[in-house]
Amino acid sequence: MKRWTPIMALFVVVALILTACPSPTPEVKVVKETVIVEKEVVKEVQVGQPIHIVARCKAAPPHEEGRCNNLVSAVGAANAALAEKGDDRRIELEIIQDNADWGDYKTEFELASDAGQAPDIVCSGHEHIGDWGPAGYLVDVTAMLGDYTEFDDVIDALWASTEWNGKRWGVPQDAEARPMFYNKTLLAELGWSDADIESLPDRIMSGEFTWEDMFDTAEEAVKAGVVKEGNGWWHRPKNGGDFLYYYYTAGGEIVGDGDALIFDKAAALKVYEKLYAAVDRGILSDTRLDGDWTGWHTGITDGDVLFAFGGSWNWAEWFSNYVADRGGQDYLWEHFGFAAIPGMANGTGKPTTLTHPLIYMISSASEHPDLALLLISKASVKELNTDYAIASGHLGILKSQAEYGPYMSAKFLTQVLPLLDVTTFLPNSPHWSAWSNGYYEGIQAAESGFSAEDALDLAVDYLQNELGENVVIR
C-alpha cells in the first residue's frame, strides 16, 4: 500500500464503511458570522475494495483547515457514487495538513515526486502548475473534467488559473483578492469626515484616489504624529506574488506571445521609484522586508498602521487569532475598511488587485487519478466550499454561490467580491520564480537606499543571468 511520509505531523482519516444503504443525515453547523449552513452528509455504503488516497494541504489553523477537511467530508459522497455505479472500490483518505512555509512545501512535493512517493492530491498555488506541469509531476485532467458535473458550476474565469500549455492541470479550491486595508480610526484622527472615509473604496474604483494620494495621506499622518515614522503604509514583510500588481498598475506586462516572460523596464522603474520614495518620505521603514508575519498582523490590528496591502483571508485570520478578545468581526468593522489597490497616476491610473487561487492537483504518481478527481468533485460543492470561504475569508469558486443564502449573507465576502472586477493573476510559467526573484532584487535595493535606476540595473542583470532567452527585456 502506497504511503507518503514526510517529516511532519501525520493525521490519518479513514472513512467509515458501513453496510447500510446511504441515508442522508442533516447536520447543522454554525460557522463564522453566525451563518447557519445545513448540509447533507451521505453515510458510507457496503464494504468494498479499500483504496488508500493521500491528500496534502497547506493551511493556517484554524480558519483554513477546510482545504483538506472538505476532502474528508466528501469521502462518503464519493463512495456512495462508486456504489451507485457498481464500482466496488472504496476510498480510504489520509490527509497531511499543516502550515509549512510555501518554499518548503513546494520543495517537499518536488522531492517526493522525484522519489515516486508524492501524495495523490496536493493543494497548492496555481503558479506551481508552471513548474510541475512541465516537470511531469501532475496529471493533465482536461479530458477527465467532463465526467463530473460538479465542475460545471466552477466560475468560468477561474479555469484560466489551472491552465498551462493549453491544458488544465487541476481544479480551483478557493479564490481571493488582495485589497488595501485602511484604519478608519486613524483617518478620523487625521481629520477625515465619516463621508470621506466611507467613500474611499468608491473613489479608488473611479480613479479619483490614486497610489500617489495614498502616499500623500500617509506622509501627512506621519508628520502629524497620527502614526509613527515608517507606519504610514505597509506591504508584506517578505517576497511574494503580491508585488506583481505594483508592476501591473505601473503599466507592465509579463506574458507575451511566446514562452519567454516580459520585463518592462519603464514599469519596473516606476515601482522602484515609488518604493524608494516611500522610505525617503518616512512612510515605510527600510527594514519592512526584514519583518515577520506575526509582527505584521499585530502592527495592523493594534492600530499602528494607516494603510496596508494584504489579502482577503487576513480578515478571518485577524478576527480568529488577533482581535477575538476585542470583539472579533465587530471590532474589525468598526476600525478598518478595505478597497482595491489604488491605481498609479503615472501608470495605468486604474485600480487593481490580484487573485491567487489555490488548486487541487493530482500527482502523476497517483495510481488512482480517477478516484482522486471524484473526491475533489464531491468537495467542490456550494455547501462545503461556503463553509470554508466564510471561515477563511476566501472567495467562493462556484457560480451557484452568487445566489446561495449562507454565502450571500456573509457580509465580508459579499463586499470584497466586486474586487474581482479588477483582478489579475500570476503567470503559470516555469520561468515565474526566477522572474519574481529578479524583480524582487530591485524592490529590496530600492527600499535599502539604492536609487531606482540602480535597482533597475540590478534586476535586469539578475534576469538576464538567470533566464537568458527566456526573458524579454524591453
HELIX and SHEET records of a PDB file:
HELIX    1   1 LYS A   32  THR A   34  5                                   3    
HELIX    2   2 GLY A   66  LYS A   85  1                                  20    
HELIX    3   3 TRP A  102  ASP A  114  1                                  13    
HELIX    4   4 HIS A  126  HIS A  128  5                                   3    
HELIX    5   5 ILE A  129  TRP A  132  1                                   4    
HELIX    6   6 LEU A  145  ASP A  147  5                                   3    
HELIX    7   7 THR A  149  ASP A  153  5                                   5    
HELIX    8   8 ASP A  156  THR A  162  5                                   7    
HELIX    9   9 LYS A  184  GLU A  189  1                                   6    
HELIX   10  10 ASP A  194  GLU A  198  1                                   5    
HELIX   11  11 LEU A  200  MET A  205  1                                   6    
HELIX   12  12 TRP A  211  LYS A  223  1                                  13    
HELIX   13  13 GLY A  241  PHE A  243  5                                   3    
HELIX   14  14 LEU A  244  THR A  249  1                                   6    
HELIX   15  15 LYS A  265  ASP A  280  1                                  16    
HELIX   16  16 ARG A  288  ASP A  290  5                                   3    
HELIX   17  17 TRP A  293  THR A  301  1                                   9    
HELIX   18  18 TRP A  313  ASN A  321  1                                   9    
HELIX   19  19 ALA A  324  ARG A  326  5                                   3    
HELIX   20  20 GLN A  329  HIS A  335  1                                   7    
HELIX   21  21 PRO A  369  ALA A  379  1                                  11    
HELIX   22  22 LYS A  382  SER A  392  1                                  11    
HELIX   23  23 LYS A  399  GLU A  403  5                                   5    
HELIX   24  24 GLY A  405  MET A  408  1                                   4    
HELIX   25  25 LYS A  411  VAL A  416  1                                   6    
HELIX   26  26 LEU A  417  VAL A  422  5                                   6    
HELIX   27  27 TRP A  432  GLU A  447  1                                  16    
HELIX   28  28 ALA A  452  LEU A  467  1                                  16    
HELIX   29  29 GLY A  468  ASN A  470  5                                   3    
SHEET    1   A 6 PHE A  11  VAL A  12  0                                        
SHEET    2   A 6 ARG A  89  ASP A  98 -1                                        
SHEET    3   A 6 GLN A  49  LYS A  58  1                                        
SHEET    4   A 6 ILE A 121  GLY A 125  1                                        
SHEET    5   A 6 LEU A 358  ILE A 362 -1                                        
SHEET    6   A 6 VAL A 171  PRO A 172 -1                                        
SHEET    1   B 2 THR A  25  VAL A  30  0                                        
SHEET    2   B 2 ILE A  36  VAL A  41 -1                                        
SHEET    1   C 2 GLU A 163  TRP A 164  0                                        
SHEET    2   C 2 LYS A 167  ARG A 168 -1                                        
SHEET    1   D 4 TRP A 233  TRP A 234  0                                        
SHEET    2   D 4 PHE A 307  PHE A 309  1                                        
SHEET    3   D 4 MET A 180  ASN A 183 -1                                        
SHEET    4   D 4 PHE A 336  ALA A 339 -1                                        
SHEET    1   E 2 LEU A 261  PHE A 263  0                                        
SHEET    2   E 2 VAL A 471  ILE A 473  1                                        
END                                                                             
